[in-house]
Amino acid sequence: MNPLIKERITESILVKQTFLLDEKLMEKVQQVADVTTIALKADKKILLCGNGGSASDAQHIAAELSGRYYMDREPLYAEALHTNSSSVTAIANDYGYDEVFARLVKSKGRQGDILYALSTSGNSPGIINAIKAAKERFMVVVGMTGGNGGKMNGSCDYLIKIPSVDTPRIQECHIMVGHIICELVETAIFKK
């Protein structure tokens, strides 16, 4: 057997074990689930953005909320901002790629909506600009990053920093956190 397989699984487990030992980080996940539940109950929107693998994670989380997670229930408004390729390419062409998510936040985001901003480094210019646009609209900003949080530190209302600097391990934890939040939100809104 290739030892790399076991090594990568072990690394993933170790990051999750470190997460599990961080009570404050787990409490932050609960806080994010609570604020998301409150927003959705008030008929607000959840907008999500990220680049590359983080875009996939944003789209995955949006799908769990707008479709279903465990329960057969009414859909919740959640949208990954990158899914309209015509908008993304037009904005990138006219304003530059770093403005894509900010422009989309400005067009869709309203006070009380939530922006989930995903960046493994916390330093993506496009994500930082989206956060600024969301704050200008009095949106709640949930950051999901890794390591020390990069430039996202201090700019998000809630910042979930995965205890790793390894991009694949961070992304694995982001989707785990996204799943947990989806389950908590779905249960809080729809469990009878």
Secondary structure, DSSP 8 states (H G I E B T S, - for coil): --HHHHHHHHHHHHHHHHHHT-HHHHHHHHHHHHHHHHHHHTT--EEEE-STHHHHHHHHHHHHHHT-SSS------EEEGGG-HHHHHHHHHHH-GGGHHHHHHHHH--TT-EEEEE-SSS--HHHHHHHHHHHHTT-EEEEEEETT-GGGTTT-SEEEEES---HHHHHHHHHHHHHHHHHHHHHHHH--
